[in-house]
Amino acid sequence: MSDRQQIKRALERAVRTVTLRPERGQRVYRNVAVVGEGTRAYVEEADRTLTVDVGKALGGNGSGPTPSMILRSAMSSCVAIGIKQWAARFDLSVDCVEVVFETEVDARGQLVVSDDAAPGFEETRLDIAVTSNASRAEIEKLVTQALAYSPLMDVFLRPQKVHHRVSLVRTTAASSGEGMSNGR
C-alpha cells in the first residue's frame, strides 16, 4: 500500500468515526511546561518531553529550540502534513511538500522599549513548494483546501478565547532555590 493510500484510508476511518460518534473528535490536549532555574523549560505532553530555551541575548543558554522556533515548526509542519493529507483525499500524487514559514519580529515590543512594536510577530509569510505531476490548478485547489482546514492556520487567523488562572506556591526554606516543588 502506498503512503497516499495509507493516509487516505486513515483519514476515511477518522471521518467515519467522528461522523458516527462526534464526541470521539472532541478532545482537550494538555501539556505542562516547567521552568526552574534560568530559562530552560521542560515541556511534557502525553509521552513526549521537549526542552525549550531562549538564547543568551535574552538570559538563556540556548539549550533547546526557542518557543518561537517551536511555533514556526508547528505551523510549517502542520501546513505541509495537511497538504499531503488533502492530496491523498483528492487522489493527487504529491512527492514532496516544503513549507517555509517566516515571521518578522521587532524585539522592542517584547522588551517593552517601544509602544510602536508588538511583542509578537509583526508579519508572517508561508512559501509552499509542492513537487507533483498534477496541474497547477489542481495544486492551487489542494493548497487552498489544506490552508482552509489547517488547525494551526485557524489558530493564527481566528481570535481564540484564552483563559488563565494563577496559583501561588510559597517557597519553603527546604526547597528554596531548588526549582519547582511538587505542591503545585
N, C-alpha and C positions, 0 to 999 in steps of 0.2 A: 504494500500500500504506500502510495506517495505521501509526502508531507502534506500536500494540498488536500488529498483525500482524508487523511487523518484529522487535519484541522477542521475540515468541513463536517465530518461525522461528529466530532466532539461538539462543535457549535450546534449542530442539529439536535443532538441529545440535550444540550443545555437549554435550547429554545423549547423543546418538548416539555422538559422538566418544569421550567418556570411558567409555561403556559398552563399546564395541568395543575401545578401546585405553586402559585405565585409566592407564597411565603418562603419557599426554598431559595428564592432570589433576593430576599430581603435580609441583610446582614449588617452587623456592626463590626468593623475592623478596629483593632486597638493595638497601639504599640506604646511602649514606655521608654522614655529617654532619661537617663540619669547622668548628671554631671557632678562629680565630686570636686576634687582639687583641679585647678586650671580650667580649661575649656573643653577637654575631651569628653564627648558624650558617648555612652554606650546605649544603643537603641535595640530593644528586643521586640520582636513581633513573631508570634507563633514559635517556630523552632529556629528562627534566624536571629543573628546578632550582627549589628553594624557598629563600627567605630567611626564617629564623626568628630571633626575638629575644625578650628579655623587656623589660619596661618599666623606666623609670628607678628606680622604687622597689626593684628587685632588681638594680640595677647595669648595666642595659642601656640601649639607646637607643630601644627600641620601633620598630626599623626593619623589622619584619615581624610577622606573627602570632606569638603565643606557642606553645610546644609544646602547652599545654592547649587553645588555640583550634583548633589543627590536629587534635588528638584529638577534640574535640567536633564539629568539621566532618566528620571522617571518620565518626564514629558517626551523626550525623543524616543525612548524605547516603547512607550505606550502608543505613540503615533505609528512607529514602524511595525510593531506587532499588529496593531489594528488594521493597517493596510494589508498585511499578509492574511489576516483573518477574513477581511472583506473580499480579497482576491479569491480565497477558497470558496466563499459563499457565491461569488459571481462566476465561478469556474474559469477564472483567468489565471494563466500561468505567469507567475512573478518569481524571478530567480533571486532577486535581492532588493532590499529597500534600505536606503541610507538616509537618515534624518539628521540634519544639523540644526540644533536649537541654540540660538544666540540670545543673550539678554544684555541689555545696556543698563548699567548702574551708575549712580553718582554717589560715591561714599559719603559725601557731605550730608545726605539725608539720614543715613543710618547713624552717623556720628553727631547729628544734630548741630551741624555747623551752618546750615542754610535752610531757610523755610522754602526756598525755591527748588529744593531737591527732595524727591520722595525717598523714604527709607528702603523701598523695594525696587523692582525693575521699572525703568523708565519706558522701555520698549522691548518687545520680544519678536523674534523672526524665526520662521521654520523654512529650511531649504530641504526639499524632499527629492531624492533621486530614486527612480524605480527602474530596475533592469527587467525588461519584459519584451516579448514579441507582440504584445497586444497593441492596438491602435492608441494614438494619443487621446482620442475621445474616450475610449474605454478606461484609460489610466486616469484621466481627469475626473471622470464619474466615480471611479474607485476611490481616489483620494478625497474627493468631496464627501462621499458617504462615510469614509473612515474618520474624517475630521468631525463630521456632524455627530457621530456617535462615540467619539473618544471620551472616556470618563475624565481624563485629566484636562483635555481641551475644554470640557464642560466646566470644570472647576475654575479654569482661568477666565472663562467668558461669562459665567453666570454668578452673580453675587451669592455667596454662601452665608448661612447663619453660623456664627461662631459663638459658642458659649464657653465661658471659662469659670473655673472655681479655684480658689486659692486656699491652701491649707498651710498652717504654720506649724512646723515641728521644732520644738525647742531643743537647742543643743544642750547636752548634758556634759558634765565635767569629764566623764569617762570617754565620751565619743567626740569631744571637741577636737576639730582638726582631722578627724579620721574619715571624712566623707559622709555619705547618707546613712541614716540609721534605718533599721527595719521597721521602725514605728511610724511609717508614713500614714 
